[in-house]
Amino acid sequence: MATRLAGGGPARPRAPPDTSTAEVLMTPGTVVTFYSYKGGVGRSFTLANVAVLLARWGYRVLTVDWDLEAPGLHHYFRSVMSEEPEGGVIDLAHDFLAGAEGPRPHAVRVDVEGNTLALLAAGRVDGSYTERMQRIDWEDLYRRGFADFLERCREEWTEDYDFVLIDSRTGISDIAGICTAQLPDRLVVLFTANEQNLKDVVDVVRRADIARDRLPYDRPRHLVLPILSRLDTRVEYERAEQWRGRCAEVVAPLFGNWLVKTVPEDLMLRHLTVPYISYWSFGEQLSVLEEHVPSADQVSFALETVAAVIAQQFDRTDLLADNRDAYVASARDRHRDFALDLLVSSPRSALRIADQLIEELRALDVRVERSSSGDPEILEQASELAEHLCLVVDGGLSRWQVTEVERFLRHTIGPDGGQRRLFCVLTGDTDQRSLPGFLRNLRHLRFEPGVRPAGVARELHDLITGTPAGEVDRDLEALRNTASALRAVPDRVPSAGRLSLVEQTVRGMYAALDNGDLAALRDLSVDLDVLSKSHSNGTGFSLSPGLLTDVHTLLDRIDRRIDASTN
């Protein structure tokens, strides 16, 4: 088998890497084979759900159904496939025999939330599939150079995708050897708690490593992820724990070249145990599409852990042992595009200033919303919605805010510290010494009493975008201050004198903008902001329709100037 995979000859010398271009090359994707010695262990179920999770987290994923004698991945994706597969793995053989240099486009798109997910099926499954599959003579293909053709396929796949997940057939065969020896960078080996499944797990990996060493291709030693699958701990808990301990002893050698030495193998296998849940044993279902925020006793919780280990390239397992949620969050957020830049959390007593802050942030092109309190499910989703969290603290944290920040921190602490940040803005009367310890040492921003929070918004913008506050373009800052002042103009003012001053200031701002005098525009914006602070109680003087039109027209001109300066 190994000789056939190797092409029947000695290993070819490899050229040294071209260091002049090394820095500009993109990191190639990772090929991961899911393998089981016996069937019925949930291999395809695990692969399909892990693929959806990785795609949801922003990775580009290709799934390949190489279980040619019993193809099944297309059943899991049928409800979300863009079209039925017209070709697949068996067609790669026909492409090769027809003289193709590389793989033809047989993959179909799978429509799930997130980034790219595609399926390269076993082939078009119809009445002629079995005959077409059985006509393939793998030994003859390898004699003709099919191994090199597969290498070209592999190169294309890893160029186009972050992860290529291969569903291998069971047992020991030429086809299984392709999937375990030639193609993968990583192996995921699934087994159940019985001797038939357990006894050959380590031996299969050993044989794959031997075959791999004989290949004329540059492949390091396998990294192997053992998955204890379909373990039912709900009824016979003690027996299940005994078997889990037995399994940990047998597969311990598979952890040797990647598990952090301080992490016990039995603890890691506990994290890598996919439980048996009878609901998911019927038909081919994607549990992660239904269990968006799984609890620890749900199958998708374990599947998230498996997906995170793959996404993290089997690295930082000490963090997984210490804080599983943080480990998963780090994998999930690494390639993620958030719907919002910032979520603002505010107690009811500070809603007005929080809404003003949101208006100012939106004027700076920050994607921001105010969080909704009262619903735990919304709270869980909110921690996934925005990259950063801003707490508006008025006197002290509300109980809801404490829960919100705890969940945010639990979801965002990663092995590299992550890019997500927590901001804290205090109202004028708030004493930072009264804050909880985890907030007390943060850098705090503070609202000025009676002043719209344009300055706080700019500081938050600079912190989020990484623009140092001292390096902000002075002209752009003047335009933004002007826009903020114009948005703050009320519909009514308390006196006729105040109304006259507002009219004069707006006319002066028009003239300053027409003349390009941004210094004068900056000063007039400060004046207008002061004039707008004292609002009428409803009995004052209304701004005329003409003045309101002038304010809106001027604001529109300012916004266009800002857009032109930032795009």
C-alpha positions, 0 to 999 in steps of 0.5 A: 500500500505504502509503495503504491502511494509513493508511486513505486520509486525513491523519494525525490529530493526537495528544493529549498524554500525560496526565502525571497518570496516566503513572506508574501505567500499565504499560509496554506490550508490544513487537511484533516481526515476523519477516520474510524476503524469501525462504522456506526461511531458518528464520524460523518455526523461529527465532520458535518457539524464541525464543518458548519461550525468552522464556516460559521466562525469565518473559516473557508471549509471544503468537505470531501466524502471519500467514503466511496462505498457508503457515501453519506455527507450529502444527506447531512447537507441536503437541506442547505445545498445550493444544488445536488452534486453532479460529480465528486471524488470518483470523477477525480479518477476520470478527470485524471484518466482524461488528462486533466492537470488538476481537479475540475470543479465538482464541489457544490456550495453549502448555504450556512451562515458564516464564510465559505462551505462546500461539499465535494461529494463521492459522486453523483449518487444515482442508479449507475453510481455503484458501477462507476465506483467499482470500475475504478482500479486504484492500483492501476491509477497509482501506477499511472501517476495518480499520486501526483495528480492528487498532490495537485488537487491537494495544493488547489484545495489548500490554496482555496480553503482554510480547512479541508475535512475528509470523511474517510471510509472505515477499516484498512484499504487502499482508499483509507490509506489515501485519506490517512497517509497521503492527504492529511496534515491532521487525523481525527480518529473516532471510536466508541467504548468497546474493545472492537473499536478501541484495540486497533485505534493506535495501531491504525495510526502507527501504520499510517505513519509508516506509510507516510514516511515512505511517501516522496512528499513533504509531510510531518508526523501525524497529529492525531485527535482521538474522539470518544464518540457516542458515550452515554453517561446518563444512566450507567454513569459509573460504567461510562466513567470506567470505560472513559478511563480505559479509553484514555489509557489506550489512546494516551500515545496519540496525545504525545506530540501535541498535548501540553505536558501539564494536561492529563490525557484523561482530562483532554479525552473528557473534553473530546467526548461526544455524548450519545443523545438519542434525538440526534441518532435518527436521520442525518441532522446538523445539531449545530444549526439548532443548538446555537448556544449549547449547554454542557450536556448537549452534543453541540457543546462537545462538537464546538470543542472539537472544532476549536481544537482543529481551528487552533491547530491543536495548540494551547491545550493548557487553556482548553484545560483551564477554560474551555469557553475561552478556548472556543471563543478564541477559535471562533473570533479569530476569523470572525466578522462581527455585525457590530463594532460596539454594543453599549450597555446602559442602566435606565437612569442613563439611557438619554446620554447612552443614546446620544453617545450612540448617535455620535458614534454612528456619525463617526461610522462606528457600527453600534447598538444599545443592548436589550436587557431582560432576556437571557437568550438575547444576552447570550446572542449579544456577546456574539453580535459585537466585537467590543462592549461599552459599559455606561456606569451611572453610580454603579453597575446594575445586576444586568450589567454585571451578568452582561460583562461576565458573559462578555469576558467569558466569551472573549478571553483568548490565548493571545489576549484577543482583539475584543475590548471592554470599555467603561464610561462613567457619568459625572457622579460615579465614583470609580472606587466603588466599581467591582475589581475587574472594572476598577483598574480599567482606563475610564472615560467620563461624561461631562455634565450637560454636554453631548458626548461627542468627545467620549465618542471620538475617544471610543472611536480612536480606541476601537480603530487604533487611531491615537487621539493625538494624531487625529486630523485637525480638519476632520476633527473640526468637521466632526465637531460641527456635525455633532453640534448641528445634530444637537440643535433643539426644535425649541429654545427658551427665549427669542434672544437665544433663537436669534443667536442660534440663527446668527451662529448657523449663518456664520458656520455657513460662511466659514464652510464656504470660505474654508475657514475651519478654525472659525467653524470650530469656534462657532461649533463650540458656541452652537453647542453651548446655545443648544444645552438649555432646552425649552420646556415646551413653552419657548420659541420654535425654530423656523422651518427655514432655520431648521432647513438651513441646519439640516442642509449644513449638516448634510454638507458637513457629512459629505465632507467627512465622507470624502475625507475618510473614503 
